[in-house]
Amino acid sequence: MRYEGPIYRPPSEADSLLIQATIGCPHNRCTFCMVYKNGPRYRCRPVGDIKEDILEAKRINGSNVRTMFLPAGNTIAMKTEDLAEVCCFARRTFSSLERITVYGSSKFIHKKGPTQLEQLARAGLGRIHVGLESGDDVTLKRIRKGTHARQQIDAGRWVMAANMELSVYVILGIGGQERTRRHADETARVINEIAPDFVRLRTFVPKTNTPLLEEVMAGSFRMLTPHGTLKETKRLLERLAVGTILASDHYTNYINLHGRLPHDKTRLLDEIEEAFKRDESRFRPFFIGTE
């Protein structure tokens, strides 16, 4: 198999076969992200090369591959016919394949529209991981996410309507101290309108060589403290009113929350309250991310 550039996958895809379909990110403007700032430039790999890698993976692993993840940063932007062809080929190659997954931002999901998303679902694409980050339009504009709340809601609903699983990611603290309440409130509103299968929490960590790190160091972006982040998490959780799985499976988070909403909401809120009893000096220290 051949790989180019940084290869990232969600923690939930730890056991998945990784077959690179695209290289880089077609947006690559988010102020908090360092992954592709120094390249490589976005492009789609030839379908023939992707098929060769799938066949090579079968020679190595046999046909008992159950899940497959297609990096890189925004594979949903790939031409629909090509991505569908890759999915169909993978399903023919691996008889036990249960799920094919990609990263995809709301901007590029929205460009597909309901019809093309349904085409991809029929081809075997089963889950999309979406960096929602925030539902607050002011925050989204400041971090140059390239989307807005209404577009995120439409895109998320279309994914769900196409019968694909949807996993959305929220960055706690991405609005800073100034927008923390609006970030929590608007993010909960957007999630409630989408009703995704999974909500995954990440805590903002400034990354090296990013515009947002420069803002942090200059003092124009004031980060939340550990207790401030917990307060924002509590406010978000209190306002979530849909059935979904909440997870905080990431090294950036101050505490690990995992449960099914609404069933486990009371327990999760109790865990947050318990964490408030810890002095802030007992949480992980400030650090600058390098990956």
VOBA-1610 file (N, C-alpha, C; in pm, whole numbers, padded with zeros to 5 digits, always signed):
BEGIN
Met+00083-00119+00000Met+00000+00000+00000Met+00087+00126+00000Arg+00034+00231-00060Arg+00111+00356-00071Arg+00040+00467+00004Tyr+00119+00547+00078Tyr+00064+00658+00154Tyr+00149+00782+00128Glu+00084+00899+00129Glu+00154+01024+00107Glu+00099+01129+00202Gly+00190+01205+00263Gly+00148+01310+00354Gly+00106+01254+00489Pro+00063+01340+00581Pro+00015+01293+00711Pro-00109+01205+00694Ile-00112+01094+00766Ile-00226+01003+00762Ile-00290+01002+00901Tyr-00409+01059+00910Tyr-00483+01064+01035Tyr-00610+00982+01022Arg-00650+00922+01133Arg-00778+00852+01137Arg-00839+00872+01275Pro-00972+00867+01286Pro-01037+00882+01417Pro-01001+00766+01508Pro-00998+00788+01639Pro-00972+00677+01732Pro-01066+00559+01713Ser-01190+00588+01674Ser-01288+00480+01655Ser-01257+00394+01534Glu-01163+00439+01450Glu-01123+00360+01333Glu-00987+00292+01355Ala-00952+00271+01481Ala-00820+00215+01514Ala-00796+00078+01453Asp-00902+00000+01437Asp-00886-00134+01383Asp-00920-00143+01234Ser-00944-00029+01171Ser-00984-00029+01031Ser-00865-00037+00937Leu-00886-00098+00824Leu-00789-00095+00715Leu-00784+00047+00660Leu-00664+00103+00644Leu-00649+00238+00591Leu-00603+00231+00446Ile-00689+00278+00357Ile-00658+00285+00215Ile-00671+00431+00173Gln-00562+00493+00133Gln-00566+00636+00102Gln-00633+00660-00033Ala-00738+00744-00030Ala-00812+00777-00152Ala-00783+00919-00198Thr-00761+01009-00104Thr-00728+01147-00137Thr-00605+01189-00059Ile-00543+01297-00102Ile-00423+01349-00038Ile-00449+01494+00001Gly-00417+01530+00125Gly-00436+01667+00168Gly-00582+01700+00197Cys-00610+01831+00204Cys-00744+01879+00234Cys-00780+01989+00135Pro-00898+01982+00071Pro-00935+02082-00029Pro-00970+02219+00030His-00995+02224+00161His-01024+02353+00226His-00896+02411+00286Asn-00840+02344+00383Asn-00708+02375+00438Asn-00692+02521+00482Arg-00798+02579+00538Arg-00790+02717+00585Arg-00823+02731+00733Cys-00863+02625+00799Cys-00903+02634+00939Cys-00786+02685+01024Thr-00812+02785+01106Thr-00704+02850+01180Thr-00648+02764+01292Phe-00720+02660+01332Phe-00676+02576+01444Phe-00601+02452+01397Cys-00601+02424+01266Cys-00548+02297+01213Cys-00411+02316+01151Met-00319+02228+01188Met-00183+02234+01135Met-00152+02124+01035Val-00246+02032+01014Val-00215+01906+00949Val-00156+01924+00809Tyr-00219+02008+00726Tyr-00174+02019+00587Tyr-00123+02158+00552Lys-00091+02239+00654Lys-00047+02375+00627Lys+00080+02380+00543Asn+00165+02279+00558Asn+00288+02272+00479Asn+00279+02171+00365Gly+00155+02139+00325Gly+00136+02044+00217Gly+00117+01903+00269Pro+00096+01808+00178Pro+00087+01826+00033Pro-00043+01891-00011Arg-00046+01942-00133Arg-00167+02002-00186Arg-00271+01894-00213Tyr-00397+01936-00204Tyr-00506+01840-00219Tyr-00513+01783-00361Arg-00533+01654-00368Arg-00564+01589-00495Arg-00625+01452-00466Cys-00696+01400-00564Cys-00753+01266-00553Cys-00660+01166-00620Arg-00644+01053-00560Arg-00561+00948-00621Arg-00639+00882-00734Pro-00570+00835-00837Pro-00639+00763-00944Pro-00710+00639-00889Val-00829+00614-00937Val-00908+00501-00889Val-00832+00369-00909Gly-00760+00358-01019Gly-00683+00236-01044Gly-00578+00211-00938Asp-00511+00318-00892Asp-00411+00303-00786Asp-00475+00261-00655Ile-00592+00317-00625Ile-00663+00282-00502Ile-00702+00134-00505Lys-00751+00087-00621Lys-00788-00054-00635Lys-00667-00145-00617Glu-00553-00103-00669Glu-00431-00183-00652Glu-00397-00197-00504Asp-00412-00089-00428Asp-00383-00095-00285Asp-00482-00183-00212Ile-00608-00181-00254Ile-00708-00269-00193Ile-00673-00415-00218Leu-00631-00447-00340Leu-00591-00585-00371Leu-00467-00626-00293Glu-00373-00531-00277Glu-00253-00560-00198Glu-00291-00587-00052Ala-00387-00509-00002Ala-00433-00531+00136Ala-00496-00668+00151Lys-00567-00713+00049Lys-00626-00847+00056Lys-00518-00954+00058Arg-00412-00933-00018Arg-00303-01031-00018Arg-00237-01038+00120Ile-00234-00925+00189Ile-00169-00920+00320Ile-00263-00970+00430Asn-00389-00928+00424Asn-00483-00952+00534Asn-00585-01061+00507Gly-00593-01106+00383Gly-00700-01197+00348Gly-00829-01119+00327Ser-00939-01190+00317Ser-01067-01125+00286Ser-01146-01087+00410Asn-01091-01113+00529Asn-01167-01091+00653Asn-01147-00951+00710Val-01148-00851+00624Val-01144-00712+00669Val-01287-00667+00698Arg-01311-00616+00818Arg-01447-00579+00856Arg-01477-00429+00840Thr-01376-00345+00863Thr-01399-00202+00848Thr-01282-00140+00772Met-01313-00038+00693Met-01211+00029+00612Met-01232+00179+00622Phe-01123+00252+00645Phe-01128+00398+00649Phe-01044+00453+00535Leu-01100+00552+00464Leu-01033+00610+00348Leu-00980+00749+00382Pro-00851+00763+00420Pro-00795+00896+00439Pro-00782+00965+00302Ala-00762+01102+00290Ala-00709+01183+00399Ala-00817+01277+00455Gly-00786+01409+00459Gly-00861+01502+00540Gly-01004+01531+00500Asn-01043+01504+00377Asn-01178+01541+00335Asn-01218+01457+00215Thr-01214+01326+00230Thr-01233+01235+00118Thr-01371+01245+00056Ile-01468+01298+00130Ile-01602+01313+00073Ile-01600+01409-00046Ala-01496+01492-00058Ala-01486+01586-00171Ala-01451+01516-00301Met-01412+01391-00294Met-01378+01314-00413Met-01499+01306-00508Lys-01474+01300-00636Lys-01582+01286-00734Lys-01671+01167-00695Thr-01800+01190-00692Thr-01893+01089-00641Thr-01881+00956-00714Glu-01873+00961-00846Glu-01864+00836-00923Glu-01739+00758-00887Asp-01627+00829-00864Asp-01502+00761-00830Asp-01509+00702-00689Leu-01560+00778-00595Leu-01569+00726-00458Leu-01665+00608-00452Ala-01774+00616-00526Ala-01869+00504-00530Ala-01804+00379-00590Glu-01723+00399-00695Glu-01655+00286-00758Glu-01558+00220-00661Val-01486+00301-00584Val-01393+00247-00484Val-01468+00168-00379Cys-01579+00222-00331Cys-01659+00152-00229Cys-01712+00019-00281Cys-01764+00019-00403Cys-01816-00105-00461Cys-01706-00208-00478Phe-01590-00165-00523Phe-01477-00257-00542Phe-01433-00316-00409Ala-01428-00233-00306Ala-01388-00282-00173Ala-01486-00386-00122Arg-01614-00363-00143Arg-01715-00458-00096Arg-01704-00590-00171Arg-01671-00585-00299Arg-01652-00710-00376Arg-01525-00782-00331Thr-01425-00706-00294Thr-01295-00764-00259Thr-01296-00829-00121Phe-01361-00761-00025Phe-01364-00811+00112Phe-01506-00856+00145Ser-01526-00986+00147Ser-01661-01041+00165Ser-01718-01012+00304Ser-01631-00984+00402Ser-01677-00959+00540Ser-01684-00810+00573Leu-01667-00726+00474Leu-01663-00581+00499Leu-01798-00531+00550Glu-01797-00471+00668Glu-01920-00422+00731Glu-01936-00270+00720Arg-01825-00197+00709Arg-01836-00051+00710Arg-01721+00013+00635Ile-01752+00113+00554Ile-01653+00199+00489Ile-01678+00340+00540Thr-01570+00409+00577Thr-01584+00537+00645Thr-01489+00640+00584Val-01532+00768+00587Val-01446+00878+00541Val-01461+00997+00635Tyr-01365+01089+00626Tyr-01382+01223+00679Tyr-01456+01307+00576Gly-01537+01400+00623Gly-01603+01492+00530Gly-01655+01614+00602Ser-01622+01733+00553Ser-01673+01854+00615Ser-01811+01887+00560Ser-01888+01964+00635Ser-02024+01999+00595Ser-02025+02071+00460Lys-01925+02153+00436Lys-01918+02227+00310Lys-01920+02133+00191Phe-01842+02027+00195Phe-01833+01937+00080Phe-01944+01834+00079Ile-01997+01799+00195Ile-02117+01714+00199Ile-02233+01788+00135His-02244+01916+00166His-02353+01998+00113His-02344+02007-00039Lys-02222+02015-00092Lys-02204+02019-00237Lys-02255+01891-00304Lys-02244+01779-00235Lys-02293+01653-00290Lys-02445+01657-00306Gly-02514+01703-00202Gly-02659+01704-00204Gly-02716+01566-00175Pro-02845+01557-00149Pro-02908+01430-00108Pro-02892+01318-00210Thr-02905+01348-00339Thr-02901+01241-00440Thr-02766+01172-00445Gln-02658+01250-00445Gln-02525+01189-00452Gln-02489+01118-00321Leu-02537+01169-00210Leu-02514+01099-00083Leu-02585+00965-00082Glu-02705+00960-00135Glu-02777+00832-00146Glu-02703+00736-00239Gln-02644+00789-00345Gln-02565+00705-00436Gln-02446+00644-00362Leu-02379+00723-00281Leu-02264+00673-00205Leu-02307+00570-00102Ala-02421+00592-00040Ala-02471+00495+00058Ala-02500+00361-00010Arg-02561+00366-00128Arg-02589+00240-00201Arg-02459+00170-00240Ala-02354+00248-00265Ala-02225+00189-00303Ala-02153+00127-00184Gly-02197+00162-00063Gly-02137+00099+00055Gly-02073+00193+00154Leu-02072+00323+00127Leu-02020+00417+00226Leu-02115+00419+00345Gly-02063+00386+00463Gly-02152+00363+00576Gly-02143+00464+00689Arg-02036+00544+00692Arg-02021+00640+00803Arg-01935+00757+00756Ile-01974+00878+00799Ile-01894+00997+00772Ile-01861+01064+00905His-01734+01097+00923His-01688+01173+01038His-01680+01320+00998Val-01755+01405+01068Val-01765+01546+01032Val-01712+01633+01146Gly-01618+01720+01114Gly-01570+01819+01210Gly-01668+01934+01217Leu-01770+01920+01301Leu-01866+02029+01320Leu-01795+02148+01386Glu-01715+02119+01486Glu-01636+02214+01565Glu-01727+02304+01650Ser-01821+02376+01585Ser-01910+02467+01657Ser-02038+02486+01575Gly-02144+02526+01644Gly-02265+02565+01574Gly-02284+02716+01575Asp-02188+02787+01630Asp-02194+02932+01641Asp-02133+02995+01517Asp-02213+03068+01441Asp-02165+03124+01315Asp-02048+03221+01333Val-02049+03298+01443Val-01939+03390+01467Val-01808+03313+01486Thr-01815+03207+01566Thr-01695+03124+01588Thr-01651+03057+01460Leu-01746+03003+01384Leu-01711+02935+01259Leu-01641+03030+01162Lys-01687+03153+01157Lys-01624+03252+01069Lys-01484+03286+01118Arg-01467+03301+01248Arg-01337+03337+01303Arg-01233+03228+01281Ile-01276+03102+01287Ile-01179+02994+01268Ile-01170+02951+01121Arg-01240+03024+01034Arg-01235+03001+00888Arg-01273+02858+00850Lys-01379+02812+00911Lys-01422+02674+00886Lys-01480+02657+00746Gly-01528+02765+00686Gly-01580+02755+00550Gly-01723+02707+00542Thr-01794+02712+00653Thr-01934+02668+00655Thr-02008+02753+00758His-02138+02728+00771His-02219+02799+00870His-02323+02702+00924Ala-02393+02743+01027Ala-02481+02651+01099Ala-02588+02591+01010Arg-02653+02673+00928Arg-02760+02621+00843Arg-02708+02515+00748Gln-02591+02539+00691Gln-02533+02441+00599Gln-02497+02313+00673Gln-02448+02325+00795Gln-02412+02207+00873Gln-02537+02125+00906Ile-02646+02192+00938Ile-02770+02122+00969Ile-02820+02047+00845Asp-02825+02115+00732Asp-02872+02051+00609Asp-02785+01931+00572Ala-02653+01952+00575Ala-02561+01844+00539Ala-02577+01725+00631Gly-02587+01750+00760Gly-02603+01641+00856Gly-02732+01566+00837Arg-02840+01638+00814Arg-02969+01572+00791Arg-02967+01488+00664Trp-02899+01536+00562Trp-02893+01460+00436Trp-02816+01331+00455Val-02708+01335+00533Val-02632+01213+00561Val-02721+01112+00634Met-02792+01158+00735Met-02880+01070+00812Met-02992+01015+00724Ala-03048+01100+00639Ala-03156+01056+00551Ala-03109+00953+00449Ala-02979+00959+00414Ala-02922+00862+00319Ala-02892+00729+00387Asn-02919+00719+00516Asn-02899+00595+00591Asn-02753+00565+00617Met-02671+00671+00627Met-02533+00655+00670Met-02520+00700+00815Glu-02426+00640+00887Glu-02399+00687+01022Glu-02325+00820+01017Leu-02355+00906+01113Leu-02292+01037+01119Leu-02227+01056+01256Ser-02097+01086+01253Ser-02022+01112+01375Ser-01971+01256+01368Val-02020+01344+01458Val-01980+01484+01454Val-01886+01515+01570Tyr-01792+01605+01543Tyr-01689+01642+01639Tyr-01710+01786+01684Val-01702+01808+01814Val-01716+01940+01874Val-01585+01974+01943Ile-01534+02095+01920Ile-01413+02139+01988Ile-01452+02228+02105Leu-01439+02174+02225Leu-01466+02252+02346Leu-01364+02366+02357Gly-01412+02486+02381Gly-01322+02599+02400Gly-01283+02671+02273Ile-01332+02628+02158Ile-01289+02689+02031Ile-01342+02831+02015Gly-01443+02868+02094Gly-01492+03005+02092Gly-01419+03097+02189Gly-01328+03039+02270Gly-01259+03118+02370Gly-01352+03163+02481Gln-01300+03244+02570Gln-01380+03293+02681Gln-01494+03382+02633Glu-01470+03456+02526Glu-01568+03552+02476Glu-01696+03484+02427Arg-01683+03368+02359Arg-01799+03305+02294Arg-01842+03176+02362Thr-01794+03147+02482Thr-01817+03015+02539Thr-01966+02982+02552Arg-02047+03076+02599Arg-02189+03047+02615Arg-02258+03029+02480Arg-02229+03117+02386Arg-02291+03107+02255Arg-02244+02982+02181His-02117+02949+02198His-02063+02828+02136His-02138+02705+02188Ala-02156+02696+02319Ala-02227+02581+02377Ala-02372+02578+02333Asp-02439+02693+02339Asp-02582+02698+02308Asp-02609+02667+02161Glu-02533+02731+02073Glu-02558+02713+01930Glu-02514+02575+01882Thr-02407+02522+01941Thr-02364+02387+01903Thr-02470+02285+01943Ala-02525+02301+02063Ala-02633+02211+02106Ala-02753+02223+02013Arg-02787+02345+01973Arg-02901+02365+01883Arg-02879+02293+01750Val-02762+02306+01693Val-02733+02242+01565Val-02737+02090+01579Ile-02677+02038+01685Ile-02678+01893+01707Ile-02822+01843+01725Asn-02901+01917+01798Asn-03041+01877+01818Asn-03117+01872+01687Glu-03086+01962+01595Glu-03155+01963+01466Glu-03106+01850+01374Ile-02982+01808+01390Ile-02927+01700+01307Ile-02961+01564+01364Ala-02948+01549+01496Ala-02965+01420+01565Ala-02869+01315+01510Pro-02736+01340+01518Pro-02638+01245+01467Pro-02627+01119+01553Asp-02562+01019+01499Asp-02543+00894+01575Asp-02442+00912+01688Phe-02338+00992+01664Phe-02232+01011+01763Phe-02198+01160+01775Val-02169+01203+01897Val-02113+01335+01923Val-01982+01312+01997Arg-01873+01355+01937Arg-01740+01329+01994Arg-01677+01462+02035Leu-01634+01469+02160Leu-01580+01593+02216Leu-01428+01595+02208Arg-01376+01710+02169Arg-01234+01740+02170Arg-01216+01872+02242Thr-01105+01892+02311Thr-01078+02018+02378Thr-00973+02095+02299Phe-00999+02222+02277Phe-00905+02303+02198Phe-00766+02304+02259Val-00669+02268+02176Val-00527+02279+02208Val-00463+02356+02093Pro-00396+02468+02120Pro-00333+02541+02010Pro-00220+02458+01948Lys-00218+02455+01817Lys-00120+02374+01745Lys-00010+02462+01684Thr+00108+02406+01677Thr+00222+02478+01622Thr+00195+02518+01476Asn+00248+02633+01439Asn+00238+02685+01301Asn+00095+02707+01257Thr+00008+02752+01349Thr-00130+02783+01311Thr-00162+02928+01349Pro-00252+02991+01273Pro-00293+03128+01307Pro-00353+03140+01446Leu-00425+03037+01491Leu-00490+03047+01621Leu-00388+03043+01735Leu-00278+02973+01717Leu-00171+02978+01817Leu-00115+03119+01828Glu-00099+03187+01715Glu-00050+03324+01718Glu-00146+03414+01797Glu-00277+03391+01781Glu-00375+03469+01856Glu-00366+03440+02006Val-00346+03314+02041Val-00331+03277+02181Val-00209+03345+02242Met-00097+03338+02174Met+00026+03395+02226Met+00021+03547+02234Ala-00057+03609+02143Ala-00070+03755+02144Ala-00173+03802+02245Gly-00252+03708+02300Gly-00352+03744+02398Gly-00485+03787+02340Ser-00499+03782+02207Ser-00626+03821+02145Ser-00729+03709+02151Phe-00684+03586+02174Phe-00773+03471+02197Phe-00746+03422+02337Arg-00846+03431+02423Arg-00830+03389+02563Arg-00890+03250+02580Met-00804+03154+02607Met-00847+03015+02621Met-00923+02994+02751Leu-01007+02891+02751Leu-01077+02852+02873Leu-00980+02779+02966Thr-01001+02797+03095Thr-00930+02718+03195Thr-00992+02580+03199Pro-00932+02484+03271Pro-00996+02353+03285Pro-01138+02361+03340His-01160+02441+03444His-01295+02455+03498His-01386+02526+03399Gly-01332+02620+03324Gly-01411+02687+03221Gly-01456+02591+03113Thr-01368+02499+03078Thr-01403+02398+02978Thr-01510+02304+03031Leu-01497+02265+03159Leu-01600+02179+03219Leu-01735+02251+03224Lys-01732+02379+03255Lys-01856+02457+03258Lys-01921+02461+03121Glu-01840+02479+03016Glu-01892+02480+02880Glu-01947+02342+02843Thr-01877+02237+02883Thr-01924+02101+02856Thr-02058+02076+02923Lys-02071+02120+03047Lys-02196+02104+03120Lys-02310+02176+03049Arg-02285+02299+03006Arg-02388+02378+02939Arg-02430+02311+02808Leu-02334+02260+02733Leu-02364+02189+02609Leu-02449+02066+02637Leu-02405+01986+02733Leu-02474+01861+02763Leu-02616+01886+02813Glu-02633+01987+02896Glu-02767+02018+02948Glu-02865+02050+02835Arg-02814+02105+02727Arg-02901+02149+02618Arg-02919+02046+02507Leu-02845+01937+02513Leu-02863+01831+02414Leu-02992+01756+02445Ala-03077+01743+02343Ala-03210+01685+02366Ala-03241+01571+02270Val-03138+01513+02209Val-03159+01407+02111Val-03095+01278+02159Gly-03138+01170+02100Gly-03075+01041+02127Gly-02948+01029+02047Thr-02835+01014+02115Thr-02706+01002+02048Thr-02607+00940+02145Ile-02493+00897+02095Ile-02385+00848+02180Ile-02284+00961+02197Leu-02257+00997+02321Leu-02159+01102+02351Leu-02028+01037+02393Ala-01919+01083+02333Ala-01788+01027+02365Ala-01685+01138+02370Ser-01587+01122+02457Ser-01477+01219+02462Ser-01345+01143+02455Asp-01336+01060+02354Asp-01224+00967+02338Asp-01102+01036+02275His-01039+01127+02352His-00926+01199+02293His-00833+01249+02403Tyr-00704+01254+02371Tyr-00603+01293+02470Tyr-00613+01440+02511Thr-00684+01523+02435Thr-00693+01664+02469Thr-00790+01692+02582Asn-00880+01600+02612Asn-00987+01628+02707Asn-00941+01617+02852Tyr-01005+01696+02937Tyr-00972+01696+03080Tyr-01034+01577+03152Ile-01152+01534+03110Ile-01215+01415+03166Ile-01273+01332+03052Asn-01296+01206+03079Asn-01350+01115+02979Asn-01498+01092+03006Leu-01580+01139+02917Leu-01724+01120+02928Leu-01770+01025+02818His-01852+00929+02855His-01903+00836+02753His-02038+00784+02799Gly-02137+00797+02711Gly-02269+00746+02746Gly-02368+00767+02634Arg-02484+00710+02653Arg-02592+00724+02555Arg-02694+00824+02609Leu-02722+00924+02523Leu-02820+01025+02561Leu-02956+00988+02503Pro-03064+01021+02574Pro-03066+01093+02703Pro-03050+01003+02826His-03039+00873+02806His-03040+00779+02918His-02935+00811+03023Asp-02812+00846+02978Asp-02701+00862+03071Asp-02671+01008+03106Lys-02760+01100+03071Lys-02729+01242+03091Lys-02706+01276+03237Thr-02789+01228+03326Thr-02773+01259+03468Thr-02638+01211+03519Arg-02602+01088+03484Arg-02471+01035+03527Arg-02357+01120+03474Leu-02363+01159+03348Leu-02256+01238+03287Leu-02245+01376+03353Leu-02358+01437+03382Leu-02355+01567+03451Leu-02297+01552+03591Asp-02328+01442+03657Asp-02270+01416+03789Asp-02118+01400+03781Glu-02070+01337+03675Glu-01925+01321+03656Glu-01858+01456+03635Ile-01924+01545+03564Ile-01870+01679+03546Ile-01865+01752+03680Glu-01973+01743+03758Glu-01976+01808+03889Glu-01865+01754+03979Glu-01840+01625+03972Glu-01734+01566+04052Glu-01597+01621+04010Ala-01579+01643+03880Ala-01452+01695+03830Ala-01428+01838+03877Phe-01535+01915+03898Phe-01521+02052+03948Phe-01454+02055+04085Lys-01461+01947+04160Lys-01403+01943+04294Lys-01251+01939+04290Arg-01196+01902+04176Arg-01050+01897+04162Arg-00995+02036+04137Asp-00889+02071+04205Asp-00822+02199+04178Asp-00770+02200+04034Glu-00773+02318+03972Glu-00732+02324+03831Glu-00587+02280+03810Ser-00505+02291+03912Ser-00365+02249+03899Ser-00352+02099+03883Arg-00459+02023+03910Arg-00453+01877+03901Arg-00494+01826+03762Phe-00536+01917+03674Phe-00567+01877+03537Phe-00441+01888+03452Arg-00448+01834+03333Arg-00330+01840+03246Arg-00291+01987+03224Pro-00160+02014+03208Pro-00116+02152+03190Pro-00139+02200+03046Phe-00125+02330+03030Phe-00127+02389+02896Phe-00012+02332+02814Phe-00038+02303+02688Phe+00069+02261+02599Phe+00036+02303+02457Ile+00135+02307+02372Ile+00117+02338+02231Ile+00128+02209+02154Gly+00024+02178+02078Gly+00020+02052+02004Gly+00115+02051+01884Thr+00169+01936+01858Thr+00261+01920+01744Thr+00214+01815+01646Glu+00090+01766+01663Glu+00038+01666+01571Glu-00113+01676+01560
//
